[in-house]
């Protein structure tokens, strides 16, 4: 199911979409889960507490069952260590781009003080 959703990279900050937003777009299955990818992947009720929260993409897997849709593993909090070699996210949840939104930085304040930039050569020579 190729979708017009963004592609993310390791290190990207993402926000899990709101439950009602996904329910409206995809509908539900007989178990009350959101059928994001029919017969393949659902956003299950146990994942609802993550809706609206911001996370970091820590691993990306390409599954044969969803060739056009990467599967994203997220770091749920800064104090959770994710072993990228064990092939799993904390608690085993994974997400697709249809379940996520890009986390954007807030607009910079208008009264922001500009910081001077120096080059590596400036550092080597000493700034005058």
N, C-alpha and C positions, 0 to 999 in steps of 0.2 A: 504494500500500500504506500506508494510514494506520496508524501504529503508536503505541503508548503510550509513546513516547520523548520526553524533554524537548525543548523548543525553545530554542535558544541565540541569543544576540545578540552583535554585534560587541563585543569586549572581554571576553567571558566566558572563564574558564579552564576547559578541558576535559581529560579524560584519555582517550586512545585505549584502547578495551577490549582485554583480553587475547585473544590468538589462539585459545586453546583454548575460551574462553568463547563467542566468536562461532561457532567451528566447531561446538560442541555445539548452539547455537541455530539456526543456518542451514544447516549442512552445506557440502559443497564441490562444485565443478564438476569436469569431467574434467581440468582443468589444475592442480588442487590449490588453487585460490583459493576463498575463502569467498563463497558466493552470497547476499549480504545482500539484494539486490533482483534476483531472477531475470530474466535476459535484459536487464538494464539496468546494474546496478552490482555490482561484486565488490570485496571487500577482498583485494588480490592479495598474493602471497608477498613481493614486494619492499617492501611496507608493514609487514611484521612487525616490523622494528626499532623502529617507533614505538609498538608496543603497550606499555601501562603508563606511557607518558610524558605529561607535562603540557604543554599548548600554549594559545595564545590565539587565539580566533576573530577573524580580521581582515577577512573578507568573507563575505557570504551571497548565494547565487544561487538563483533559483527556475527549475528546468528544466521544460520542457513534458512531458518524458518521465516525470518524477516530480512531478506537481503537488502532492501532499500531503507531499513530503519535501524540505525545503531542503537545498542542498549547501553545506557549510562549508569555507572555506579557512582554514588554520591557519598561524600563525607558529611555525616549528619551534624557533627559538632566539632569544634577545634580540639576537644580533649579526647576524641575517639581516634585511635590509631587504625589506619587501614593498611593491611598488608596486601600490596598490589599483586603479590605472587599467589595468594590463596584463592583468587578467582571469585571473591564474594565481597559484598558490601556488609557493613554492620547490619545485623538482623536479616540479611538476605534479600532486602528489597532492591529492585532495579527499576529504571525508568526509561521511557523513550521520549524523543523530542516532543511528541504530541502531549505529553504530561508536564512539560516544562515551559518556562518563559525565561528569557534572558534577564538577569539582574542588572539593572542599569544604575549608574552612579547618579546621585542627585545633582541638580544643576549647581554649578559653582557659584558661590556668593559674589555679588557684584562688587563688594568692597574687598575682594581678595588681594592680598599683598603679593606682588610678583616676586619670585625668587630669582636671584641672578644665576645664570648658568655659566659653568666653567667647563673647559675641556680637559681631557686627560693630560694634554701637553701643558696646560696651565698648572695643573697639580705638580707635574714633574719640575717645571721651571720655578714654581712659587708664584703666587698671585700678588701683584703689586697694587 
